[in-house]
């Protein structure tokens, strides 16, 4: 029940949240809470880290050990937490700009190191909190306050970027496909190593209005009608996949986890010093 999740996993004194009506972030925040509940993880053993932006406000609403940090640096802070307390489940919530623009270097090197944190990207294709500037995931040709005549950049595919950098578990979810996304988040948390779940959100205010996508319901219907599975995507051409959202697991590998490997060095040095 949603009410049970609120009572157990949310700081009621900080609600209602600041997100616009129809924003997908509330759905995705619920998905994170539901995944933790389904896994039966002790709340005191979860450290939730966020940076700056609409998505990053989730750290203030969720009742875990939380850190609301600086813009683009959530993964860096989370890395420090995991190195100091490898027993914790460290979860990062980040927006597409926070994670892939100013925080992009932290993202690729955390993936390369395969440190055991889970990054959940609330990806709404725009900078919402600061006024609708185009982000690293804004589709080519779409409008933003900093792209009034259309964005000419090619967008990042954050999931493929993370997989290419060495992330050992990568998946894509959507705000509409809640049950599948919850399961993907669960699998990411359980995975030993760096996990990233890139979740397609909905921003009806800054992205939807400017690009004439209709209201929040229309944007959710678009996700419903234009999402394909990873397996379907593998059989389609680039042209056939244009405008489609992809749902499912992108990569899963068994690489050594960074904090565990670091502990082996500590143990070896201590043994040599005796």
KEMAR-40102 format. One record per residue (C-alpha): residue in one letter; residue number from 1; x, y, z. Coordinates in Angstrom, 3 decimals. Layout:
// residues N
+-----+-----+----------+----------+----------+
! res !   n !       c1 !       c2 !       c3 !
+-----+-----+----------+----------+----------+
!   A ! NUM !        X !        Y !        Z !
...
+-----+-----+----------+----------+----------+
This chain:
// residues 274
+-----+-----+----------+----------+----------+
! res !   n !       c1 !       c2 !       c3 !
+-----+-----+----------+----------+----------+
!   X !   1 !    0.000 !    0.000 !    0.000 !
!   X !   2 !    1.226 !    3.495 !   -0.857 !
!   X !   3 !    0.179 !    4.784 !    2.571 !
!   X !   4 !    2.342 !    2.154 !    4.267 !
!   X !   5 !    5.350 !    3.222 !    2.201 !
!   X !   6 !    4.789 !    6.850 !    3.197 !
!   X !   7 !    4.512 !    6.023 !    6.900 !
!   X !   8 !    7.611 !    3.816 !    6.901 !
!   X !   9 !    9.941 !    5.310 !    4.307 !
!   X !  10 !    9.042 !    9.007 !    4.023 !
!   X !  11 !    9.624 !   11.983 !    6.311 !
!   X !  12 !    6.026 !   13.125 !    6.571 !
!   X !  13 !    7.028 !   16.475 !    8.052 !
!   X !  14 !    8.734 !   17.309 !    4.729 !
!   X !  15 !    5.667 !   16.503 !    2.632 !
!   X !  16 !    3.972 !   17.499 !    0.386 !
!   X !  17 !    6.881 !   17.551 !   -2.033 !
!   X !  18 !    7.811 !   20.488 !   -4.262 !
!   X !  19 !    7.529 !   18.630 !   -7.582 !
!   X !  20 !    5.055 !   19.921 !  -10.143 !
!   X !  21 !    1.699 !   18.174 !  -10.629 !
!   X !  22 !    2.273 !   15.241 !  -12.974 !
!   X !  23 !    6.028 !   15.050 !  -12.437 !
!   X !  24 !    7.350 !   11.498 !  -12.724 !
!   X !  25 !    9.791 !   11.916 !   -9.836 !
!   X !  26 !    7.182 !   11.005 !   -7.231 !
!   X !  27 !    6.542 !    7.697 !   -8.985 !
!   X !  28 !   10.237 !    6.905 !   -9.219 !
!   X !  29 !   10.824 !    7.839 !   -5.573 !
!   X !  30 !    8.046 !    5.431 !   -4.632 !
!   X !  31 !    9.701 !    2.757 !   -6.793 !
!   X !  32 !   12.948 !    3.126 !   -4.817 !
!   X !  33 !   11.102 !    2.830 !   -1.490 !
!   X !  34 !    9.173 !   -0.204 !   -2.737 !
!   X !  35 !   12.363 !   -1.915 !   -3.904 !
!   X !  36 !   13.988 !   -1.434 !   -0.480 !
!   X !  37 !   10.838 !   -2.758 !    1.213 !
!   X !  38 !   10.671 !   -5.783 !   -1.085 !
!   X !  39 !   14.290 !   -6.640 !   -0.307 !
!   X !  40 !   13.699 !   -6.351 !    3.436 !
!   X !  41 !   16.717 !   -4.102 !    3.985 !
!   X !  42 !   17.021 !   -2.406 !    7.371 !
!   X !  43 !   16.404 !    1.333 !    6.879 !
!   X !  44 !   19.349 !    2.130 !    9.115 !
!   X !  45 !   21.597 !    0.225 !    6.691 !
!   X !  46 !   20.575 !    2.336 !    3.689 !
!   X !  47 !   22.462 !    5.541 !    2.885 !
!   X !  48 !   20.733 !    7.636 !    0.233 !
!   X !  49 !   22.891 !   10.311 !   -1.424 !
!   X !  50 !   21.755 !   13.040 !   -3.805 !
!   X !  51 !   23.200 !   16.159 !   -5.396 !
!   X !  52 !   21.291 !   19.207 !   -6.647 !
!   X !  53 !   18.218 !   19.388 !   -8.869 !
!   X !  54 !   14.592 !   18.315 !   -8.869 !
!   X !  55 !   15.422 !   14.612 !   -8.477 !
!   X !  56 !   17.886 !   15.297 !   -5.708 !
!   X !  57 !   15.168 !   16.593 !   -3.412 !
!   X !  58 !   14.233 !   12.934 !   -2.844 !
!   X !  59 !   16.945 !   12.651 !   -0.181 !
!   X !  60 !   15.023 !   15.104 !    1.984 !
!   X !  61 !   11.749 !   13.222 !    1.652 !
!   X !  62 !   12.990 !    9.654 !    2.195 !
!   X !  63 !   13.568 !    8.380 !    5.732 !
!   X !  64 !   16.956 !    6.689 !    5.436 !
!   X !  65 !   20.434 !    7.819 !    6.366 !
!   X !  66 !   20.590 !   10.616 !    3.797 !
!   X !  67 !   23.034 !   13.123 !    2.350 !
!   X !  68 !   21.930 !   16.076 !    0.209 !
!   X !  69 !   25.229 !   17.148 !   -1.347 !
!   X !  70 !   26.595 !   19.500 !   -4.008 !
!   X !  71 !   25.773 !   19.675 !   -7.698 !
!   X !  72 !   27.172 !   16.721 !   -9.641 !
!   X !  73 !   29.077 !   15.290 !   -6.676 !
!   X !  74 !   26.604 !   12.743 !   -5.288 !
!   X !  75 !   28.575 !    9.790 !   -6.690 !
!   X !  76 !   31.809 !   11.167 !   -5.214 !
!   X !  77 !   30.203 !   11.496 !   -1.766 !
!   X !  78 !   28.643 !    8.033 !   -2.142 !
!   X !  79 !   32.047 !    6.590 !   -3.005 !
!   X !  80 !   33.441 !    7.975 !    0.246 !
!   X !  81 !   30.539 !    6.534 !    2.234 !
!   X !  82 !   30.976 !    3.102 !    0.685 !
!   X !  83 !   34.725 !    3.085 !    1.329 !
!   X !  84 !   34.205 !    4.071 !    4.969 !
!   X !  85 !   31.187 !    1.829 !    5.564 !
!   X !  86 !   31.143 !   -1.023 !    3.038 !
!   X !  87 !   28.407 !   -2.697 !    5.090 !
!   X !  88 !   25.882 !   -0.046 !    4.013 !
!   X !  89 !   23.633 !   -0.156 !    0.951 !
!   X !  90 !   24.568 !    3.126 !   -0.714 !
!   X !  91 !   22.014 !    4.475 !   -3.181 !
!   X !  92 !   22.419 !    7.612 !   -5.297 !
!   X !  93 !   19.441 !    9.450 !   -6.751 !
!   X !  94 !   20.442 !   11.904 !   -9.491 !
!   X !  95 !   18.896 !   13.776 !  -12.369 !
!   X !  96 !   20.172 !   13.490 !  -15.917 !
!   X !  97 !   21.982 !   16.839 !  -15.759 !
!   X !  98 !   23.347 !   16.289 !  -12.268 !
!   X !  99 !   24.617 !   12.818 !  -13.182 !
!   X ! 100 !   25.762 !   13.146 !  -16.777 !
!   X ! 101 !   26.865 !   16.793 !  -17.130 !
!   X ! 102 !   28.707 !   18.283 !  -14.135 !
!   X ! 103 !   28.814 !   14.811 !  -12.553 !
!   X ! 104 !   29.752 !   12.903 !  -15.693 !
!   X ! 105 !   33.376 !   12.311 !  -14.765 !
!   X ! 106 !   32.404 !   10.911 !  -11.366 !
!   X ! 107 !   29.918 !    8.620 !  -13.114 !
!   X ! 108 !   32.373 !    7.052 !  -15.543 !
!   X ! 109 !   35.105 !    6.506 !  -12.968 !
!   X ! 110 !   32.759 !    5.012 !  -10.363 !
!   X ! 111 !   31.584 !    2.655 !  -13.100 !
!   X ! 112 !   35.175 !    1.878 !  -14.073 !
!   X ! 113 !   36.111 !    1.099 !  -10.466 !
!   X ! 114 !   32.966 !   -1.015 !  -10.017 !
!   X ! 115 !   32.366 !    0.333 !   -6.529 !
!   X ! 116 !   29.303 !   -1.196 !   -4.906 !
!   X ! 117 !   26.808 !    1.635 !   -5.080 !
!   X ! 118 !   23.487 !    1.853 !   -6.912 !
!   X ! 119 !   22.792 !    4.952 !   -9.015 !
!   X ! 120 !   19.165 !    5.606 !   -9.949 !
!   X ! 121 !   18.784 !    8.317 !  -12.573 !
!   X ! 122 !   15.494 !   10.233 !  -12.619 !
!   X ! 123 !   15.886 !   11.140 !  -16.281 !
!   X ! 124 !   13.403 !   13.746 !  -17.525 !
!   X ! 125 !   15.516 !   15.084 !  -20.424 !
!   X ! 126 !   15.735 !   18.627 !  -19.032 !
!   X ! 127 !   17.074 !   20.794 !  -16.229 !
!   X ! 128 !   13.843 !   21.402 !  -14.348 !
!   X ! 129 !   14.740 !   23.164 !  -11.117 !
!   X ! 130 !   16.873 !   25.866 !  -12.700 !
!   X ! 131 !   14.497 !   26.827 !  -15.478 !
!   X ! 132 !   14.327 !   24.330 !  -18.333 !
!   X ! 133 !   17.805 !   24.422 !  -19.840 !
!   X ! 134 !   18.574 !   21.549 !  -22.184 !
!   X ! 135 !   20.477 !   18.659 !  -20.574 !
!   X ! 136 !   22.827 !   15.935 !  -21.832 !
!   X ! 137 !   19.789 !   13.742 !  -22.565 !
!   X ! 138 !   17.549 !   16.290 !  -24.301 !
!   X ! 139 !   16.719 !   14.814 !  -27.724 !
!   X ! 140 !   18.184 !   16.509 !  -30.782 !
!   X ! 141 !   15.857 !   19.177 !  -32.119 !
!   X ! 142 !   13.895 !   19.637 !  -28.892 !
!   X ! 143 !   13.540 !   23.030 !  -27.237 !
!   X ! 144 !   14.881 !   24.365 !  -23.962 !
!   X ! 145 !   15.380 !   27.788 !  -22.455 !
!   X ! 146 !   19.025 !   27.560 !  -23.563 !
!   X ! 147 !   18.041 !   26.044 !  -26.911 !
!   X ! 148 !   15.180 !   28.301 !  -28.072 !
!   X ! 149 !   15.675 !   27.264 !  -31.708 !
!   X ! 150 !   16.235 !   23.575 !  -30.981 !
!   X ! 151 !   18.991 !   21.504 !  -29.422 !
!   X ! 152 !   21.701 !   20.560 !  -31.943 !
!   X ! 153 !   23.595 !   18.204 !  -29.604 !
!   X ! 154 !   23.242 !   14.453 !  -29.829 !
!   X ! 155 !   21.967 !   13.155 !  -26.477 !
!   X ! 156 !   23.848 !   10.842 !  -24.156 !
!   X ! 157 !   22.420 !    7.387 !  -23.588 !
!   X ! 158 !   23.355 !    7.265 !  -19.895 !
!   X ! 159 !   22.857 !    3.513 !  -19.602 !
!   X ! 160 !   25.094 !    2.705 !  -22.568 !
!   X ! 161 !   27.639 !    5.262 !  -21.333 !
!   X ! 162 !   27.759 !    3.545 !  -17.921 !
!   X ! 163 !   28.016 !    0.077 !  -19.443 !
!   X ! 164 !   30.833 !    1.224 !  -21.720 !
!   X ! 165 !   32.669 !    2.680 !  -18.715 !
!   X ! 166 !   32.562 !   -0.681 !  -16.940 !
!   X ! 167 !   29.412 !   -0.648 !  -14.798 !
!   X ! 168 !   28.651 !   -4.251 !  -13.962 !
!   X ! 169 !   24.839 !   -3.884 !  -13.788 !
!   X ! 170 !   22.935 !   -1.497 !  -16.045 !
!   X ! 171 !   19.226 !   -1.294 !  -16.777 !
!   X ! 172 !   16.554 !    1.053 !  -18.105 !
!   X ! 173 !   13.172 !    1.700 !  -16.536 !
!   X ! 174 !   10.339 !    4.195 !  -16.995 !
!   X ! 175 !    7.918 !    6.045 !  -14.739 !
!   X ! 176 !    4.995 !    4.336 !  -16.483 !
!   X ! 177 !    6.302 !    0.766 !  -16.114 !
!   X ! 178 !    6.429 !    0.856 !  -12.331 !
!   X ! 179 !    6.448 !   -2.873 !  -11.555 !
!   X ! 180 !    9.224 !   -3.644 !  -14.024 !
!   X ! 181 !   11.240 !   -0.650 !  -12.835 !
!   X ! 182 !   10.916 !   -1.667 !   -9.179 !
!   X ! 183 !   12.306 !   -5.093 !  -10.067 !
!   X ! 184 !   15.215 !   -3.576 !  -11.990 !
!   X ! 185 !   16.045 !   -1.365 !   -8.992 !
!   X ! 186 !   15.867 !   -4.402 !   -6.684 !
!   X ! 187 !   18.294 !   -6.289 !   -8.917 !
!   X ! 188 !   20.622 !   -3.293 !   -9.006 !
!   X ! 189 !   20.694 !   -3.023 !   -5.217 !
!   X ! 190 !   21.322 !   -6.757 !   -4.835 !
!   X ! 191 !   24.131 !   -6.742 !   -7.386 !
!   X ! 192 !   27.662 !   -6.671 !   -5.946 !
!   X ! 193 !   29.315 !   -3.863 !   -7.850 !
!   X ! 194 !   28.394 !   -0.599 !   -9.549 !
!   X ! 195 !   24.762 !   -0.559 !  -10.671 !
!   X ! 196 !   22.913 !    2.071 !  -12.670 !
!   X ! 197 !   19.215 !    2.171 !  -13.508 !
!   X ! 198 !   18.361 !    4.911 !  -15.991 !
!   X ! 199 !   14.664 !    5.713 !  -15.452 !
!   X ! 200 !   12.762 !    7.729 !  -18.062 !
!   X ! 201 !   10.708 !   10.300 !  -16.197 !
!   X ! 202 !    8.083 !   12.866 !  -17.122 !
!   X ! 203 !    8.507 !   16.667 !  -16.884 !
!   X ! 204 !    5.214 !   18.192 !  -18.066 !
!   X ! 205 !    6.180 !   21.720 !  -16.996 !
!   X ! 206 !    9.525 !   22.704 !  -18.483 !
!   X ! 207 !    9.966 !   19.957 !  -21.068 !
!   X ! 208 !    6.387 !   19.066 !  -21.959 !
!   X ! 209 !    4.977 !   22.583 !  -22.352 !
!   X ! 210 !    7.884 !   23.981 !  -24.349 !
!   X ! 211 !    7.908 !   20.979 !  -26.695 !
!   X ! 212 !    4.117 !   20.685 !  -26.976 !
!   X ! 213 !    4.009 !   17.157 !  -25.567 !
!   X ! 214 !    0.616 !   17.693 !  -23.940 !
!   X ! 215 !   -0.011 !   17.273 !  -20.233 !
!   X ! 216 !    1.335 !   14.710 !  -17.801 !
!   X ! 217 !   -1.237 !   12.095 !  -18.830 !
!   X ! 218 !   -0.295 !   12.494 !  -22.487 !
!   X ! 219 !    3.381 !   12.079 !  -21.643 !
!   X ! 220 !    2.677 !    8.955 !  -19.594 !
!   X ! 221 !    0.621 !    7.552 !  -22.462 !
!   X ! 222 !    3.574 !    8.213 !  -24.752 !
!   X ! 223 !    5.746 !    6.066 !  -22.474 !
!   X ! 224 !    3.080 !    3.372 !  -22.490 !
!   X ! 225 !    2.782 !    3.320 !  -26.268 !
!   X ! 226 !    6.435 !    3.858 !  -27.251 !
!   X ! 227 !    8.404 !    1.598 !  -24.922 !
!   X ! 228 !   10.098 !   -1.527 !  -26.232 !
!   X ! 229 !   12.066 !   -4.195 !  -24.413 !
!   X ! 230 !   15.803 !   -4.668 !  -24.670 !
!   X ! 231 !   15.125 !   -7.893 !  -26.584 !
!   X ! 232 !   12.882 !   -6.130 !  -29.097 !
!   X ! 233 !   15.402 !   -3.319 !  -29.538 !
!   X ! 234 !   18.138 !   -5.819 !  -30.414 !
!   X ! 235 !   16.174 !   -6.840 !  -33.519 !
!   X ! 236 !   15.392 !   -3.316 !  -34.726 !
!   X ! 237 !   17.305 !   -0.860 !  -36.868 !
!   X ! 238 !   18.395 !    2.554 !  -35.593 !
!   X ! 239 !   15.592 !    4.142 !  -37.604 !
!   X ! 240 !   12.998 !    1.780 !  -36.136 !
!   X ! 241 !   14.181 !    2.589 !  -32.600 !
!   X ! 242 !   14.001 !    6.358 !  -33.104 !
!   X ! 243 !   11.711 !    7.925 !  -30.513 !
!   X ! 244 !   11.351 !    4.681 !  -28.573 !
!   X ! 245 !   12.124 !    4.134 !  -24.906 !
!   X ! 246 !   13.884 !    0.912 !  -23.941 !
!   X ! 247 !   12.980 !   -1.148 !  -20.876 !
!   X ! 248 !   15.051 !   -3.902 !  -19.277 !
!   X ! 249 !   18.542 !   -5.050 !  -18.402 !
!   X ! 250 !   21.345 !   -3.668 !  -20.569 !
!   X ! 251 !   24.351 !   -5.357 !  -18.948 !
!   X ! 252 !   25.225 !   -7.653 !  -16.054 !
!   X ! 253 !   28.759 !   -8.822 !  -15.333 !
!   X ! 254 !   30.713 !  -10.256 !  -12.432 !
!   X ! 255 !   33.667 !   -7.909 !  -11.873 !
!   X ! 256 !   35.638 !   -7.500 !   -8.612 !
!   X ! 257 !   34.001 !   -4.891 !   -6.370 !
!   X ! 258 !   36.245 !   -1.948 !   -5.504 !
!   X ! 259 !   35.761 !   -1.626 !   -1.730 !
!   X ! 260 !   36.235 !   -5.377 !   -1.280 !
!   X ! 261 !   39.441 !   -5.307 !   -3.316 !
!   X ! 262 !   40.679 !   -2.340 !   -1.295 !
!   X ! 263 !   40.000 !   -4.221 !    1.934 !
!   X ! 264 !   42.163 !   -7.084 !    0.647 !
!   X ! 265 !   45.064 !   -4.637 !    0.327 !
!   X ! 266 !   44.513 !   -3.408 !    3.887 !
!   X ! 267 !   44.400 !   -6.971 !    5.201 !
!   X ! 268 !   47.565 !   -7.911 !    3.290 !
!   X ! 269 !   49.508 !   -4.895 !    4.540 !
!   X ! 270 !   48.442 !   -5.508 !    8.117 !
!   X ! 271 !   49.518 !   -9.136 !    7.850 !
!   X ! 272 !   52.936 !   -8.126 !    6.459 !
!   X ! 273 !   53.442 !   -5.655 !    9.317 !
!   X ! 274 !   52.975 !   -8.277 !   12.016 !
+-----+-----+----------+----------+----------+
